[in-house]
């Protein structure tokens, strides 16, 4: 069964958790004890409706304040697909959590309160989805019941958001607008009689029809080696295979490849998945590859096609989302983990900070605080083999590790 990963985004009280709870309820994905707990707590709070946000807000502070603080991952299935939803917080101070939630998603749902329209946080959430190259974005204009399901309100918000779309640099995104009431269930799973002017799909119908092959970001084939397999058994005495995951494109038996960083050339001899042999390894498949020649290949090396080499360099420029309480400083030393490779890195310069609400940039910055986003130059102690993030989502990204604390301090998208 296909698995679709979705990130939600929206400002505080836009109804993200309620929307997800409604999806779970209307698809009959809530367990009996969870449903009973929601009914009981809603009654205790004096609500005359079911508070579906209780289905996702797991932290005590979240339930008390009625807000999302941490990223929660929610799982549910229909007959045709399995879904993993990253319910990300809407507060400005949790921007880093949203980057984390959206980093592995193929689709996103941005909620807008129909009473408030497009606000600064909407800009920020759209910017992050644009930065992370999320291909399918659903703009769910929520709480339509509080504006009498007005078509004019819906169209005004849609027009404002389309203005925002003009500022993006990633034009491959598909944007879909859906009027919903998460609390009442209008156009979430079932079509609403309250919006006769809307002829589009419900939220779930749209998700069900998404073709994963269309929304996965494509690129050129990259095969970072994670493990060298040497069984040394009687049956496989001379077997030497290289295990990893194919990213970006596909690799086939007979393809001429280059081993990086040694630049040794060979051809793919065979492709295995456990005990089965295949002619082609499609993108995102985990396989073991053998080569025709006895070449030296180790963990951290990469196999690429001979006519399609990545950039091999000891310096790079990237858009960095800083996530640590300790600030990033010019001249600071960190560990950059790119795929399975770890290299020592020094911050050469912070070119400028980027305001993720599309309000411009800030020059002459020398430090980054938590949740800052900036263009940063790094110098590395040895070359890595990378692509630009806009060309290759996997091979164009990395994490930044504080060598003193071993914490993940930031994430970078190579430009």
N, C-alpha and C positions, 0 to 999 in steps of 0.2 A: 504493500500500500504506500502511495506517495505521502511524504511528510512535508507540510508547508509551514515554514517558520514566519511568524508575523510579529511585528513590534507595534505597540500602541503608543500614541503620544497625544498630549493635550494639556491645557492649563488646569490648575487646581479646580476641582468641582465641575469639570466638563463632562464627567460621567464615564471615564474609561473603565473603572472597575465594575460599574453597573452594567455597561455594555457587554463586558465579557461574561458577567454573571448571567445576563439575559441569554446570551448565546448558549451557555452551558444548560440553562433551564429549558429553553425551547428545543434544544437538541436531545433532551433527556439524558444529559451527561453528568448530572449531579447525583451523588449517592443519596440514599434515603436519609442517613444520619445527618449529612450536610444540609439537606433540604429542611429537615426538622429543626436543625440548629438555626437556620436562617429565619424560619417561621417563628420560632420561639423568641429569638433576639429582636426581630422586627416588632413583635407584639409587646415585648418588655419596653421597647423605646417609644411605644405609643403610635407607631406608624400604621396607616390603613393600607399599606402596600408592603410587598416583600422587598427588603433591602438587599439586592443582589450583589452589592459591593462586598458583602461579607463573605462571598464565595472566593474572593481573591486576596483581600487585604489580610495578611497573615500575622503581621506584627501587632503587638498590643497597642503600641502608639498609633498605628494606622487605624485600628478599629475605634480607638478613643477619639481621634481627631477627624476621622472620616477622610483621610488623605492617604495617598500612596507614597511611601518613603523609599523602599528598596525595590529592586526588580524582582517580580514574581513570575515564575514560568508556569503556565497553565496548559494542561494537556486534555484534548478531547478528540473524538473521532466521529465521522459520519460513515456512510456505507462506502464512499469513494475515496476519502482522504483522512489522514491523521493531521492534527494541528498542534503546533506548539506556539503559544502566545506569550510574548514578553510584555508584561504589564509594567510600563516604566513610569516613574514619577514625573509630575508636571512642574514642580518648583524649580526656579532658576538655579538654586544651590545644588540641585541633583542632576544637572546637565550631564555630568560624567556617567551617571547611571543610565541615562537614555542612550548615550553613545554605546555603552556596553550592551544594552538590550537590542539595539538596532544593528549591531556589527555583524550578526550572523543571520539576519532576517532577509527574506526575499521579497516580502511585501510589508506595507505599513498602513496603519489606520490612524489618521490624524483627526481628533475630535475637535469640533468647534461648537461652543454654546450659541445657540441661535439667538439668544438675547444680547450677547456681547459681540458677536461677529469676529472678524480677524483681528487679533491683538498681538502684542509684541511676542508673547510666547509662541503663537502660531508661526510667526516668522522664524523663530529659533528652531522649532521642531521641523519645519520644512527645510531649513538650512542643513540640519544634521542628516536628514534623509537624502538630501541632495549630495552632501559631502560623502556619505557612505554608499552612494550609487545604488540606492534601493529602487528597483525598476517599477514596481507597481504600488502606487499610493492611493488609498481610498480616503477621501475627505468626507467624514461622516458629520453632517450638520445635525447636532443632537438637540434634544429638548424642544423639538418642534411643537410638542403639545402645549408648551408655555407661550408660544407665539401664534396660537390658533391654526397651526399647520399652514402658515401663510406662504404662498408661492413667491410673493414679492420679496419677503425676507430671505428665502432660500436663494433666489436669483441675485439679490444684492450681495450676499455673502460670497456666492460663487464668483461674481464679477470682481470683488475685492481680492479673492484668492488668485484669480487668473492674472491680476496685476502683479501679484507676488511671483507668480510663475515666470514672468518676464525677466526676473533677476537671476534665475538659476543658470548654471553653466553645464548642467547635465540634461540634455534635451531628450534622452531616450525614455525618460520616465513617462508612464501612462498614469494620468490623474483621472479619477472617477469620483463624482459627487453624488452622495446619497442622503436624502432627508430621513432622519430616524428619531424615534423616541425610545431610548434604551429602557427607561422605566416602564413604559407601556408596551413595548415590543414592536412598535410600528417599523416596518421595513428592515427589521433585523434578520429574522428567519422567515417571517410571513409577510406578505404584501399587506399594506395598510389601506383601509377604505377611507382614511382621513386625508390621503394625498392622491386624489383622482387625477391630478395634474402631473403626477410623476409616473413615467412609463418605463423606467429602468428596472434593473435587478435589485433584489434585496441584498443586504450585505453578505449573507451566507451564500446566496446564489452566485454572486461575483467571485467569492473565494473558491467555491466548488469548481468553477469553470476555468480557473487560472491553470495554464499549462506550465509546469515547473521548468520544462526545457526552455520555455520562452523567457522566464523571469530570472533564471540563473544567469549571472554575469559570465559572458564568454570571453575568451582570450586565446592566446597561443598555448600549446601544451607545455606544462611544467611538471616535472616529476622529482620532487625532493626526496632523497633516500632517507628513510627513517631507520632501517635495520638491514644488516647484511645477513642472509640466511645461509648457514653452512651446517647441514644435518650431520655430516660425517658418519653416516650409517652405511651398511654394506650395500643397501639398495640405491642410496644417493651419495655414493662415496665422493664424487667430484662435483656435486651440485653446488653452485654459487649463485644465489639469486638476490635481488635487491627489492626490498619491500617498501611500499609507500602508497601515496594517493595521487591520482592523476588530476591536475587542476587545469582549467582553462579550455582544453581541447581534448583530442583523443590521440592515442598512440597505437600503432599497429605493428605486427610482426613484419620485419623487413625494413622498417624505418631507419634511416641513418641518423645517429644521435651523437651528441658531444657530451662528454662528462665534464662538468664544471666543479672545481676550478682548474683541473689539470689540462683541459682542452683536448683530452684523448678522444679519438673517434672510434666508433664501432657501429654495429647494427643490432637491432632487437631480434633475438633468436626465438624467444618464446614468452608468452604471457600466461601466468597462472593465477587462478583464484582457488585457494585451498588445493583440492585434488583434481580440479578441472582446468583444461587448457583452452585459451581463447585466441582468436585471430586479432581482435581489437579490444583495447581498454578504453571505454568511454570516459568522458570527464566525470570527476567526482567518484570514480571507482577505486577501491583499495585492492591492489594487485601485487604480485611478485613478478619481476622482469629479469630475464637472463639475457646476456649479450653473447654475440658470436665470438668475441675476442676475450682473452684473459687480461682484463684491464683492472687497474687498482681503483676501486670505488669504496668509499666509506660513508658512514652516517654523516649527514650534513651536505654531501655532494648533491648535485642536481643533474638529471638527464634532460636534455632539450634537443629539438631537431636541429640538424646542422645548418639549415638556412634561416634559423630564427633564434638568434642568440639574445639574451637579455643584456642589460647594462651591467658591466662588471667594474666596480669602482670602490674606492676607499672613502668617498664622501658622497653625501646626498642631501637633498632639501625635501622637507616633508611638512605637511600640515599636522600639527600635534595637538591632541586634546589632553590637557594635563589633569590628572586625577588624584594627585597626592596632596596631603596637607603640607608637606615640605615643598617649598617652591623650587621650580627649575630655574637655574641661574646660568648666565653666559659663562663659559669656561668650566661648567660642571661636568663631572665624569659619571657615566652611566653604562649599563649593559644594554645593548640593543639585541633583542631576539627576533630574528627574521626567519620564519619557518622553524626548522630545527637548529639553525645556526645561532650561536651567541658570540657577539664581538664587543670589545670595549669601544666606547664612543665618547667623544668630547663635544660639548655644545659650542660650535664655532661662533654662531651669532643667532640672535632672534631678529629676523628680518622685520616682522611687524605682527601685532596682535590683530585678530579678526573678530569683529563684532558679529556674532551669529544671528543677530536680528536684522542683518542686511543694512546696518546703519553706517558701515564703512570700516576703516582700519585705523590702528593706532601705531604710529612710528616710535622709534627710539626706546623700545622696551628692552629691559635687561633681565627681567625675571617674569616667571609665569606663576600665577596662583591657581589653586584648585578651581576647576571648571573653565579656565582660560583656554582659548583656542588660538593658535599662532602658527606662522610660517617660520620654521627653524632649520638652520644648517648644522649638519653633523660632520665630524671627521672621525673615521673608524681606524682601528689598528690593523685591520686586514680587509681585503675586498669582499664584498658580498655580491650576489648576482640577482638583480631586481628589475622589475618593470614599474612604469608609472601606475599609480593606483587606478587612474581612469581607464587604463588599458588592461589591467589584470588585478582584480580585487584581492586575490590571495597573495600573489607574489609582489604586490605593491604596498603591503602593510607590514607593520612590525609593532612589538610592544617595547616599552622602555622600563628597565628594571633598576631600582636603586640598589647599588652594590653593597651599601652599608646595611640596609634593612631587608634586602631581598624581596621587597614589595613591588608589585606592578604599579609603576608611578604614572605611566601615560601610554598613549597609543599614537602611532604615526601613520600617515597616508602619504606615500611618496609622490612628489610632483615633478 
